[in-house]
């Protein structure tokens, strides 16, 4: 059965690589070649140059990626549809500060010098998680997934 | 054999390290921390804990023909004093380590190694390979496959309850700057049989949407379906209205069938959860002034579960002065919850949260003060509140090197006194213009 899984995965990936090699037929240009991630040293990115051109109307408006308090609270919905857009400015480790299989330190402790950042679990979350976990278990799952952290298992047996 | 195969892939990425030294753009992030904690456990002895932790990240671009890049991030910890946790005085983890090749056309790339996959309803960490590419007529496709990242064995088990391999992907369609639709799924190997826990296989499919027919309105969200339970696992949607550039009015709705969403989480024996148990959240947030000197947000959330309901409401105010070098904020929230959510042995789950902070960041030094308090409607373990106050002070030794220290004091139902301190050395060289950790 596992052999089947590996073979199927390899077949899918091989098909994708084939598609990539044939991608010259794609009419539209590569969006990401113009993104900040690929700019050369010293070259400045002006997001609004392309993303606020209503007349052009072919790109997401800046408003949808502007980091308002609403965006910060629901950033996962945006990241899951286009994490390369996040990568234009943030490294993967920026996500891993909170979203990781094994987290060593509370993000708010790691970045104690940045209280302006909206880090989860400030204060006595050891006590409060007994309330919040019952109230909204999906919110635990969003970040911690099935990580089975040894600190969780100390009590959750 | 299984372990050998699953772990070889991320270490292949390490072979690229010598080549990384020749890369055009190299970025290194390093944080070295030594923490000092004295914990006075209620009814127990005082504990002195001194863990030293090193976080290290490397991003090297421009390898090979210029399209290849290497990305690594991980941490290691050694306890200098008493064991900080568990039986071992050391621990570590490779969060990710992968090679990425970016094609010049069709927004295509391939990754090999250990990486996170965030595609539609999929949120996994894999030792394997992923690829994605654009297709004609606005379509795009991505796929991944490899070995599951196993974590600690569950208590009394010889497994963490996860299958050994997983695969998945996403197909999406994008129409200009107006619409994006996606279908995605993950299929994990059969979950192992456990002795003391009940387990289920991690297999889901789902769809996601982003719709913005006009800049003043935006709908974003997803729905996932568990193919093992044959039920919807989760709906999660948000509708944003932006009548002006400074004002956002946002409504949210989410509903989870707990068994189907958490089905593969063996630690909680999720397949045993009553299939009828649902969590439903609806709420509204009004936010004014993103990235402005004054940012104000007010929010309300209603929680509805089989066991009871709750409401949470409050607001946050953020202020910025002196060209953003001086920042402060304060917030207040109140959770008004049914007693069904209370901690065992306590009468109420309702509590107030109050927080305030200020920070100053200059070219030579940076300082921050932060205080948070939680005030319970009814005492929890004979305490009517929990609070923590911290002070941080640091110096920019060079533009890329900073030395800082934090000290905090708190009191809560778990610890009569909790005094913590740390010394932190941060090196963050970003030798290109891609932003970095902000």
Interface residues (C-beta under 8 A of the other chain):
Chain A: X1 X2 X5 X6 X8 X9 X10 X12 X13 X16 X17 X19 X20 X23 X24 X25 X26 X27 X28 X30 X31 X32 X33 X36 X37 X39 X40 X41 X42 X43 X44 X45 X54 X57 X58 X59 X60 X61 X63 X64 X66 X67 X68 X69 X70 X71 X73 X74 X77 X78 X79 X80 X81 X82 X83 X84 X88 X89 X90 X91 X92 X93 X94 X95 X96 X99 X100 X101 X102 X104 X105 X109 X110 X112 X113 X114 X115 X116 X122 X123 X124 X126 X127 X128 X130 X131 X134 X135 X136 X137 X138 X141 X142 X145 X146 X147 X148 X149 X150 X151 X152 X153 X156 X157
Chain B: X25 X27 X29 X31 X33 X35 X53 X55 X57 X59 X71 X73 X75 X77 X85 X86 X91 X93 X95 X96 X102 X103 X104 X105 X106 X107 X108 X110 X115 X116 X118 X119 X120 X121 X122 X123 X124 X125 X128 X129 X131 X132 X133 X134 X135 X136 X138 X141 X142 X143 X145 X146 X149 X151 X152 X153 X154 X155 X156 X160 X161 X162 X164 X165 X167 X169 X172 X176 X177 X178 X180 X182 X187 X189 X190 X196 X202 X208 X210 X212 X215 X218 X220 X221 X222 X234 X236 X238 X240 X242 X245 X248 X250 X252 X254 X256 X258 X261 X262 X264 X265 X266 X267 X268 X279 X281 X285 X287 X290 X291 X295 X297 X303 X305 X307 X310 X316 X318 X327 X329 X335 X337 X340 X341 X342 X343 X344 X349 X351 X353 X355 X357 X358 X359 X366 X367 X368 X369 X370 X372 X373 X374 X380 X386 X387 X388 X390 X392 X394 X404 X406 X408 X410 X412 X413 X414 X420 X422 X424 X431 X432 X433 X434 X435 X436 X437 X438
